[in-house]
Amino acid sequence: MNVTENGNRKSRIHCNKSGCCQRDSAEHEGYDRVLTGKRITENNNTDADSGVNGLLERILEPDNLNRAYKQVKKKKGSHGIDGMEVEHLLQHFKENGEEIRQSILDGKYRPKPVRRVEIPKDNGKKRQLGIPTVVDRVIQQAIQQVLSPIYEPEFSETSYGFRTGRSAHDALKKCQEYANEGYTYVVDMDLEKFFDTVSQSKMIEILSRTIKDGRVISLIHKYLRAGAVVDWKFEETKEGLAQGGNLSPLASNIMLNELDKELEKRGIRFVRYADDMLLFAKTKRSAKRIMEHILPFIEGKLKLRVNREKTSVAYIGHIKFLGYGFYSSKKRIKLRVHGKSIAKMKDRVREITSRSNGISYEVLKLKLKQYVIGWVNYFKLADMKSLLLKIDQWLRRRLRMFIWKRWKKTKTKYKRLRQLGYNHSNALKYANTRKSYWHIAGSQILSCSITDERLRKQGYQFFSDKYKIVCA
């Protein structure tokens, strides 16, 4: 591995042909044969028992690799340890694709370590992500595209995460259905640092039951053991899945499908979205018994870690699942936005409308609109009409404070207030006020001049307005 310098910026570049970075390459329009010019007809065969000469060849078919390349390009994402960006990927494959493909077939390909980064979690802790190189992302995506149709029929009906045609909304509706059938007590299962603690030997054992092409197993194992670079230092990865790779979502479902099948065998109702899981029972006593009996299987057979402090038995109205909460209304269980989700939303709105972030009005409108639309679309299953009216009052006060702060000078405030309809005496009086920005934003000074309707006409998006459209 060599280190090159470009100005003051350092990036790691692999100079061997199977992993080197072509930073000055340019993408040619219309070219989509990423690893070989030979066209092999793609089929829909989902048989993993292909022996030595089968599954790996299907993974490396040009059509499959081209689809994988397009998926990686579409998602963009950050570079890996070699510094290669997605926009340089096509030219690199044009020059080195056939050699990469042949090295995989020969069993000589060695994935690069992932670039380890940390992102904040809601609880203040950090989540570790492992970012593979863009070349490895394409290969992982190609593997995922072939293995997904093989494993999809094996997955449980009440598993919803990382599966085509299934969503968090489907998982929540299923929870609501179980609760309204009388299963109102749940085991709120918390798997401790799931992606970081998966047993790789167990993972390979489970994969080997279905995948009979040993070369594919070997390639996946190489990705599991590729290691990570943290602060320019290499670290081995003897356990866990690199959360951030294209293969890890499918791998997590394959591992946790073992738990799904065990629950089904025991007749336990459950809903799982990735590593978030609820187990349902009609009484608190039954839920406790389920928890006591299933923990040994999770920890003993699957070798996963359960956070005993966070795993609990509770009435469904007291838990948070995928950002939602539940409540009872006229003998029915309905969905609401959980309090922690509301607090998180307000924190994000505070960031967008911060008085000191220096963004323009147009950028503020765009960022706010994007966030509001995304948030309402996700939480649209919840009953939140009255809640959003209150939130919008708070949001408009934030916007008025933002605008008042931007006016800065007394003469600017006077001028704007006059334009908004105040007479000379009141405009002068209000422009010279020494009260806090938040106090002024909630007073009649601005609420009667920067009205709700004026804010709407200027293009500011409000939660309740979007909710009306979504629920129409």
HELIX and SHEET records of a PDB file:
HELIX    1   1 LEU A   55  ILE A   59  1                                   5    
HELIX    2   2 PRO A   62  LYS A   75  1                                  14    
HELIX    3   3 VAL A   86  HIS A   88  5                                   3    
HELIX    4   4 LEU A   89  LEU A  105  1                                  17    
HELIX    5   5 VAL A  134  TYR A  151  1                                  18    
HELIX    6   6 GLU A  152  GLU A  154  5                                   3    
HELIX    7   7 ALA A  168  ASN A  180  1                                  13    
HELIX    8   8 PHE A  194  THR A  197  1                                   4    
HELIX    9   9 GLN A  200  THR A  210  1                                  11    
HELIX   10  10 GLY A  214  LEU A  224  1                                  11    
HELIX   11  11 SER A  248  LYS A  265  1                                  18    
HELIX   12  12 LYS A  284  PRO A  296  1                                  13    
HELIX   13  13 PHE A  297  LYS A  301  3                                   5    
HELIX   14  14 ILE A  316  HIS A  318  5                                   3    
HELIX   15  15 GLY A  339  ILE A  352  1                                  14    
HELIX   16  16 TYR A  361  TYR A  378  1                                  18    
HELIX   17  17 LYS A  385  TRP A  407  1                                  23    
HELIX   18  18 THR A  410  GLN A  419  1                                  10    
HELIX   19  19 HIS A  424  ALA A  431  1                                   8    
HELIX   20  20 TYR A  437  ALA A  441  1                                   5    
HELIX   21  21 GLN A  444  SER A  447  1                                   4    
HELIX   22  22 ASP A  452  LYS A  457  1                                   6    
HELIX   23  23 PHE A  463  VAL A  470  1                                   8    
SHEET    1   A 2 ASN A   2  ASN A   6  0                                        
SHEET    2   A 2 ARG A   9  ILE A  13 -1                                        
SHEET    1   B 4 LYS A 126  ILE A 131  0                                        
SHEET    2   B 4 VAL A 114  PRO A 120 -1                                        
SHEET    3   B 4 ALA A 228  VAL A 230  1                                        
SHEET    4   B 4 LYS A 233  GLU A 235 -1                                        
SHEET    1   C 4 ARG A 269  TYR A 273  0                                        
SHEET    2   C 4 ASP A 276  ALA A 281 -1                                        
SHEET    3   C 4 TYR A 185  ASP A 190 -1                                        
SHEET    4   C 4 SER A 312  TYR A 315 -1                                        
SHEET    1   D 2 TYR A 324  SER A 329  0                                        
SHEET    2   D 2 ARG A 332  VAL A 337 -1                                        
END                                                                             
